């Protein structure tokens, strides 16, 4: 990543040290970045990422930059990942590693004296960060929740398939990478679902024209259900005092599922909660945008900016 540490950030890098956290599924290995002396905000940022440095060490930059601004930081590997112990497994956002993040919060409190936390995560990591509100809501000051699905994976795949058209299919057939991806048997299942749903909608429209009524003969498409786990976790966040930034790209597949939450949950929030829980939608992609260097830099800058502003809000509220 085209990032050169400032002398102040290099001082924070030299002050870093490893921490081993006892966890119920294996020990967790992480790196603690202490805040600059005399500049502490009283907040510790926990970066939930796989692996702990993420692409191009983007959250290493985040940790060291914020440390200069007075934030402690902790980036760690989940159990079964990187340097941590435990068994590795495929991850599913609807089954977040809540035990890991609760163990980290507890250890940072008991071993290093941190009391107030800001959590960051994208996709699976965002759902893991959110899951910590069930158990540690009183200790969490803020959350950055980035580009995560909020439905069961099969429902999200169905929602994504419903966005496709014959134009999408023809365009996909022209891309060599999609033919290579067919080596994965799961892609055949997804392709069959897309073809089936596009064909079904075409037949439906044809029948509508034949009936001359312009309406579906099978009724409206049912709303897709939000994940029960997400609903419980979001409720804990809404009842807390924490601020949150929900960041998505308009072209993210994950935004298809989040729009359901946006339209059904936010209207039910109190004015106070709506002020705390902010939604930000960018043009293009955020979830896959981390593969694009300009977008990656923009994401890092926005997350740092939001957390830095949170520290200023806290300082104003506490008079520190």
N, C-alpha and C positions, 0 to 999 in steps of 0.2 A: 504494500500500500504506500502511495507517495506521501508519507508522513514523517516529518523530522521532529524529534522531540526537542522542546525548548530546554534550556539549562534547568529551569524549575521542574519540568517533567522528568528530566534525567535524575534529579535529586529524589523525586518520588519513586522512580524505578529502583534506585539503589537502596531505598528504604523498604522495599517489598520483602515479604518472607512467606514461606509455605506454611500452610495450616492443614492438619489432618483432623477431620471431623468424624467422630464415631456415628455410624448410621445403622438403621435396622436391617439394611440389605447389603451392607459392606461399608468399609471406611471410605470417606470422600476426601479427595485431595484438592486443595484450592490455593490461591495466591491472594494474600491480603496486602492492599495498598493503603498505608496510613495517610491521613491528611497532612498537609503542610503544617508545621508547628505554628501555633498562634492563629490559625485560620479555620479552625474546626466549626462546621455547621451543626454538629451533633447528629448527622445523618450518615448511615452506611448504605451504599448502593450494592445490591446483590445482583450480579449478572447471570441470568439463566441462559446458557448457550451450549450447543453441542458442536465442536469441542469448546473448551472454556475460552479460548482466544478468538474463536469464530473465524470467518474468512478474513484473510489479510490482517489479522490481529486487530480488527476494528475496535473491539471492546477493551483491548489492552490500552489503546489510545484513549478510549472513553474513561477508563479507570484513572489513568495518570493525569489526564487533563482535569478531571473533576477533583482529584486529590490536591492539585495546586489550588483549587477553589474552596478547599476545606471539607471535602467529602471523603470519608473512608470508602473503600471498595473491596469487594470479594468476588472473585470469579472462580468457579469450581467445576469439576467433572462430576456428572451424575454417577451413581453406582453402575458398574459394568461398562463405563466409558473412560477412555484415556488412562490416567494414572490411578483412578479409583478402583476399589475392590468390588466384589459382587459379580453377578452374572449379567452378561449383555443380552439384550433383546430388542426386537423391533418396537418402536415407540408409536403410540396412538394418542393424539391430543385429548381424547375422551377418557384416558387412563393416565393422568399426569403423575409425576413423581413427587407427590405431596410430602411423603415421608422424608425425602431428601431435603427439601427446602425447609421443612420444619426443624429438622436436625441441624441444619446450617444456622438458622436464626437462633436456636437455643444455644448452640455452641459459641457463636459470636457474642451472645449476651453474657454467658457465664465465663468464657475464657478471655474475652477482649473488652468486655464492658460496654458494648454497643447496646443502645436501648431503642433507637428509632431507625427504621429501615425504609429504603426505596427499592422496589423490585422491578427488574426489566426482563422481558422475554418476547420472543417472536415465534409464532406458530405453536408447536408443542411446548416450547419454553414459556410462552405467554400463558398457556393454560396451567402450567405448573406453578408459575408465579401467582396467578389468580387463586389457585387452590389453597394457597397459604392463608388466605383470609379466614378460612374455616379453621380457627385455632390460634391465629396470631394477628387478628384484625387490629387490636388495640396498639400493636407495636409498629404497624405499617403506615408510613406517612404518604407514600405515593406508589403508583404503578404505571409503567409503560407497557401497554398490551398491543403488540404489533402483529397484524396480518395472521390471525389464528382462526381456524374453523370453529364454529360454535354449534355444530350439528354432529350427529353420528356420521361416520365416514361414508356409509352407504347412502345416507340421505344427501350428503354434500355432493357425492359423485352423481346422484340422480339430478340434483339441481344444476350441476355443471353441464350434464348431458342435455338438459332442457334449454340451455342457452344456444346450443348448436343448430346449424341449418345446413341445407345442401351446399351452400357456399363455403361454410366451414369445412365440410367433409372434402369437397373438391380441392380446397386450399391445402388441407392436411395431406392429401394424397400426392401433392406435388413436392412435399418436403422429404428428402431422403432420410432424415433423422427419424421420422415417424415409422418408416419401413424397418429401420434397424431396431426400433423399440418393440416391434412385434415379436422379437425373440423372447420377450417376457410374456408368459401365458396370461397374466392379469390384463395386459393391454388388449388381448383378444376379447375378453369379457367386456371391457369398457367400450371397445369399438362396436361390439354387438349391441350394447345398450344404446349408444348414440344413434346407430342406424335405425334401430327399432323405434326409438322415440321420435326421430325426425320423420320417419315414414308414417308413424301413427298420426302425427300432427298434420301431415300432408293429406292423408285420407280424411281426417276430421274436417279440414277446411273444404275439401271437395264435397263432402256430404253436406256441409253447411250451405254451400252454394246451391247444391241440388235441392235442398229444402227451401231455399229462398229466404231463410230467416236470419242469416248472418250470425247465428249463435251456435255454440257447441251443443251437440246433441247428447253429450255425456256429462254436461254440467261443468262448473269451474274446476280448474286444477286445485286440489287441496293444498293448504299451506303446509310447508315443511316444518317438522317439529324441531325445536331447539333441544340440544342435549340437556338431559336432566341434571347432569353434573355441572354444566355451565350455568344453568339457572340457579342452582344452589350456591355456587361460588359467586355469581354476580350479586345475588341477594346479600351475601355476607359483605361484599364490597360496598353496596349501596347503603347498608346500615352502619358502615364504619364512618370515620372522619377523613379517610384518605382521598387524595386527589388522584385522578387517572387520566391518561392520554390513550385513546384508542386510535391507532394509526393504520390505515389501509390504503391500497391503491385501487382506483376505480376498475382496473382490469384484473385485479386479483381474483382467482377462483374462490378464495376464502371470503371475499367480500360478498359473494352471492349469499352465503349463509349468514354473514353478519348483518346484512340489510334486514333480515327477519328480526333480529334482536333490536336493531335501531328503530324499526317501525312499531314493535310491540312492547318493548321494555321501557324505552326512554319516555314515552308519553305518561307512563305510570309513576315516574319519579317525582319527588318533590322539587320545587324550584331550587332549593339548596343543593340537592343531589345532582340536578342537571348542571348546575354551575361547577360542581366538582369534577364531574365525569364528562370529559370533552372528547368529541369525535372529530377526527381530522382525516379527510379523504383527499389523496393526491391523484392527479391525472397519471395514467399508466399503471405500473406495477411497483409494489413495495415488497411483497413476499419474495418474488424472484428478482427484485431490483438490486439485491445485494450482489448479484453477479455482474452488474453494470457499474463501473467505477464511479462515474459522476453521481448516479443514484445512491450508491453506497456512501459516498462522502456526504451527500445531502442528508441521508438517514442519520449518520453519526452526529453531524452538526445539530440536527433537530433534537435528537434525544438528549445530547449534552445541554443544549439550550433550555429544554423543558425542565430537566432535573435541576439545573442551575437556578432557574426561576423559582422552582419549588423551595429551594434553600432560602431564597430571598423572602418568599412568603412566610416561611417558618420563622425566619429571623425577625420579621416585622411583627409576627403574632406573639413571639416570646420576649421581644425586646432585647434580643442578644446582639 
